[in-house]
Amino acid sequence: MTVAQNGYDLPNIDFDHMQPVDTDYYAGAGDPGHPPRILLLYGSLRPRSFSKLVALEAERLLKWHGCETRMFDPRGLPLPDSEEIDHPKVQELRELAAWSEGMVWVSPERHGAMTGIMKAQIDWIPLALGAVRPTQGKTLAVMQVCGGSQSFNTVNQMRVLGRWMRMLTIPNQSSVAKAFMEFDDDDRMKPSAYYNRLVDVIEELVKFTYLVRGRAEPLVDRYSERVESADELSKRVNQRSL
């Protein structure tokens, strides 16, 4: 099939080998039934941001899989703790995090680590709102772009953060080496093994999101928290950071 026949702008896809996720197989009895809600974050403010371009390619694939997507623009987001939480960009990010059932994080690697822009977004997402943890039990896919040779420092760091935020980070990941060589003049990713890995990551994220979202509550239930009252839990998880 051609791209036009499918109605999706995915010129690198061989649709004879593209398989929709079998929702009857992956979704649980408690699945809410609506399209999976996926939030995408990227970690650069450059006019031609390769992390954003990768996120846009991921978004196109998510939509092919029937997902509802939102992409947060980090421009204007203040540094953590430099503004109150009622700042409009902070509120926008927090509302999107609460809305989502899964996330995609894409960051450049800078000085062997994720960018401050990426980390600032993650830091503004609270671990808890009252007794509710807005990221707990949600799925996460991590990706990075490299200016030089392939590295995995940034995806490894983001995995640590995902675990800290009680997210279920999928096994697969993507690291695009020499990202400036992987996009054409129309800012579309060229056919490559890197693009194929991106397709793999998104397919896996959709599968895991269906697997988890109707079952998240019992999966993240903990004895140590069941012995606390909701009021005690709220007081503990909302203590101000020193």
N, C-alpha and C positions, 0 to 999 in steps of 0.2 A: 504494500500500500504506500501511497505517497503521503507526504506531510499534509498536503491540502485535503486529501481524502479523509484523513484522521481529524483535521481541524485543529491540530496542535503544531506549534512552531518548534519542531524537534528534528532538524535536518540531519542530525547524526545518528538517529535511531533506525535500526532495522526492525520494523514493526512485526515482521514474521517471527522474531524472537523476543518480542516484548510481551511479557505476561502480566495481565492485571492480577492484583492480589485477590485471592479467593476469600471473600469476607465470610462466607458460610463456614469455612474451615477455621479461620483465625479468630473471628469475633466470639466472645463469650456470651453466656445467657444474659448477662447484665449490660451488654453493649447498648449505648444510648441510641444508636441507629443513624445519627447524623454523620456527615463527612468528617473525617479526622481533622482536628484544628491544630495547625502547625504554625509556630512562630519562628521566623528566621532573623538572626542577628548577625551582623558583620562588623569587622573591626578596623575600618579605615575611613577617613574623610577625604581622601584624595579625589579629584575630579574623575579620574579613571581608576577606580578602586577595584583591584582584582578579587579581593574578598567579596565585594558586592556582586561582581560579575559571576562568581561561582555561586553565590546565594541565589542570584536570578536564574541561573541554569537549574539549580535545585528546585526552585519554586515552580518552574515550568514542568518539571518531572512530577512534582507533588500534585499539581493540578491534573496531569494526565491520569494519575492514580485516584483521582476523585476527591482530593483533600481540599479543605478550605484553608487559605494561607493568609498570613499577615507578615509584613516585613517592617521592622522598626528602623527608622532613620535616626542614627545617633547624633546627628548634627544638632547642637543646642542643648544636649544633655549635660548638666553641670557635673563637676567632679563630686564623688561621694562625700557627703557631710558638709559640702560648701553651701548647700541650700537646704531648705526644709523639704519634707516629703510631699508637700502640696505643690511643688513646682510642676508646671504643666507637662514637661517632658518626662519627669519622674512618674507622674500619675499615669501618663499614656503607657509607659513601659510596664508598670505594675499591673495595669488593667489587661494588657495583652498577655502578660505572663499568667494571670489568673484565668483568662479565656482559653489559653492553649491547652492541648492534651499532649503535645510533643513539641520539641524545639530542634532547630538546626543552628549550630554556632560555627561561624567561619571567620577565622582570624589570620592576618598575616603573621609571619614570624619576624620579630624585630629583636635584635640582640639576644637571640636564642630563646625568646619567650613570646607569649601573646602580647598584643599591643595594650597600652593603657586604655585605649578607647574600648576595646573588648572587655577588659577587666572591669571598667567603670560600669558598663551595662549590667554585668553579672552582679557587681556589688550593690547596685541599686535595687535588685530584685530581693525582697526580704525572705529570710528563712521562715518567718512566721508572721501571720496576721491574726492576732488573738490566738486561738488554739488551732488555727488552720495553717498548714504549710503549703503555700501556693505552688511549689514545684515538686512536692513529694509524690512519688509514684508515676511521674510523667516521663515520657521517653525523650532521649537526646541523641542526636547525631553530631559528631565533631569533625571539622575539616579545617585544613590550613592551606595557605598559599605561601610559596617560598620565592625569594628573589634569586636564589642560587640553587645549589644542589638540594636534593630532597632531604627533609628533616622531619622528625616526629616530636620535637620538643613541645610544640604548642598544643597538638592534639592530646599529648600525654598530660599536660597541665590542665587542659579543659576537662579531661576525664576525672582528675582529682576533684575539681570544682563540682562537676556533676554528681559525684558520689557524696560530697559534702552537703549538697542541696537535696540529697535523697532522690535523685533522678536515676532512671534506668538507662544507662548509656549503652547503645547497641555495640556489638563486637566490631563491626566493620567501621572503617574510617577512610578519610581521603587526605592526601598530602600532594599538592600540585607543585612540582619543581619548576623553576624558571617560568613562573606564571606569565610573564610578559611575552613569552613565545607561544603560549597556548591559546591565544585569542586572536581572531581576525580583525580586519578593519571595521567591521560592524559590531565589535565587542561580543561576538559569539565564540564559544569554546570550540576549538578545532577537534576533529575526530582523533582520538588517541586512546591509549590505555588509561590515561588519567580520566578522560571523559567516561569511559566504560566503568571505571571504579566509582565515579560519582553516581552513575545510574544504579549500580549495585547498592550503594549506601542508602539511597532514597528508597529503593524497593524494600530493603531490610527495615528501615525506619517505619514505613507504613505497616509492614507485617507486625513488628513489635508493638506498634501503637494499638492496633486492633487486638493483639493478644493481651495487652495490659489494661487498657482503659476501662473495660468492664469488670476487671478483677483487682484493680489497684488497692482498694480499701483493705481487703484481707491480706494482700501481699505485703503491705507496709505496716500492718498492725504489730505492735510490740508489747510484750509483757510489761516492761519497765514503765511504759506510759499508761497501760491499763490500770496499774495500781495507783495512779494519781487521779485526782478529780480534775475535771475540765478547768476549774478555776485555778487550781494549783499549777496545772500545765501552762495555762495562759500567762500566769505571773512569771514562771521560770523562763519560758522561751522569749519573753518580751523585755527582759532586763536590758537596760541601756548598756551599750558597749563602752568600755573604759577608754 
